[in-house]
Amino acid sequence: MSLADTRPSLEDVWSWLDAVPDPEIPVISLVDLGIIRDVAYDGETLVVAVTPTYSGCPATRVINLDILAALEAHGVRDVRLETRLSPAWTTAWITQKGRAALRDYGIAPPVEGTAICGAARVAEPEVACPHCGSTNTQMVSAFGSTPCKASWRCSDCLEPFDYFKCI
């Protein structure tokens, strides 16, 4: 029996990592957030490549510990985490399942193609309210409950909500 016959399949590993929630937004998994970039074996060592949402993200250490704990719970102990900073994470990597989870939780997912580039500010995106679906919304503050979010309000249902900034 070879080592490859006794180690978990990469499909299983992806499935286990898909069950690891983001510590700041627990309704979305690290896989659906798009920060798990790759999973591969290097000999006997499982290598998990992680791209933080931004340099200096305060949740990075917790995320790494959660990844290691999830894999250890499935008997995987020989793990190497690699931080990949290039290419930089983008909200375009959030899966459709992740976007739906954000919306269902009350956080408007990022509007694709609306990132602010350089110093030039583009018009505010048309953000749909995650509560009633109206696009009659406005930004209250560029700063939300976490650095990745902004505070918005719906002018129709009057509910406040977070908007996951497009990066």
Beta strands, then each sheet from edge to edge (+ up, - down):
strand 1: 36-42
strand 2: 45-50
strand 3: 79-83
strand 4: 107-108
strand 5: 137-141
strand 6: 149-154
strand 7: 160-164
sheet 1: 1+ 2- 3-
sheet 2: 4+ 7+ 6- 5+
end
